[in-house]
Structure formats: structure tokens, C-alpha cells
Amino acid sequence: MRTLFIVFLLCVAFMTNCQKKEEPSVKASIPSSLTLQAENEIHFLQDSVKKDPLNVAAWINLGNLLMDSARYPEAIEAYEKALELSPKNVDVRVDMGTCYRRVGNYERAAEEFRRSINIDPLHPFAHRNLGVVLAFDLHDKKRAIKEFEEYIRLSPDTPDSHQIRQLVDNLKSEPVR
């Protein structure tokens, strides 16, 4: 019985030391079909704006695709072209502000959100995005709370309204710097 037990222990020890080593996975260098589709659409829109630089919709769509592809500096350029043609387009200005935040230019992001609010004080996402920059990047808690509260007032039933309310409560409970 003792011999059987020793053999059993040796087998367990042998099996635990002979674990299968995983081969390193080779990642395909081919982009996904979604990425290829986005790249094709970006190239198509780039060609479109070269042929018709006054096509606001093409500039906006190009900016949107570039932003969605995390190509923020290029998206900013496309949005700037769109705003040259349509300076009061608040949605484009808000998206451009978002891109400025993504590249770390927080002051410029806040400026774009404020310009959006000056054009359309009822644009909820301009208020929310300004609140985000003020709270997390510029550390202006008091003004951030004001912007978040305006966002909630304008859009009380948005999917993120509960989250924003919690954020406001948290900001209010933090000590003032």
C-alpha cells in the first residue's frame, strides 16, 4: 500500500512539472473588416473634400470617422474646416472640443464647449462635456457642478443622468481646495 502511495505521489509530481507550455500567439497584422471599412470610408471622404472643399457634410463625416478611429489631431483639422463653412454648428464644435480633450488641450476643449453653449445654451452635451473638463482636467469643481446640473435640467432622462447625479453629489461632498 505504501509503495502504491509513493508511486501515486511521483505521478502527481511528474504531471505538475510537465505542464504544457503555451506557444506564443501570433497576432494577425491584418486589420479587422470594420477597421478596413472605416479606412476606406476615410479615404473616400478625403478624396471628396479634395474635389469639393466646400462640402460641409463631407468634412463633418470625415471628422466623425477620424474621431471614432482615435485620430484626434486629424479629426480636429476636419472639424475646423467644417466650422469655417458652418461656424454655428454646435454638434461639430462639441465633437471638436472632445478631440481637444483627448489630445490633452483642456483649455481649448473648455473654450469650444463654452462657444457651443454661447451659440445654443440648450445643448445638453456641451454642458456635460464642459463639466467633465472642468471637474477632471481643470479642477474647477464649483463650475463643473453648475454645468452638470444644467445638463441634468436639460436632459433629466438620459441614460447617464443617474451617473451624473451621483457625480454631482460626490463633487459636492468633496472638500474645497
Protein Blocks (a to p, Z undefined) as FASTA:
>chain_A
ZZmmmmmmmmmmmmmmmcccdddddddfbdcfklmmmmmmmmmmmmmmmmmmmlmklmmm
mmmmmmmnopmklmmmmmmmmmmmmmmlmklmmmmmmmmmmnopaklmmmmmmmmmmmmm
mlmklmmmmmmmmmmmnopaklmmmmmmmmmmmmmmbfklmmmmmmmmmmmmpccZZ
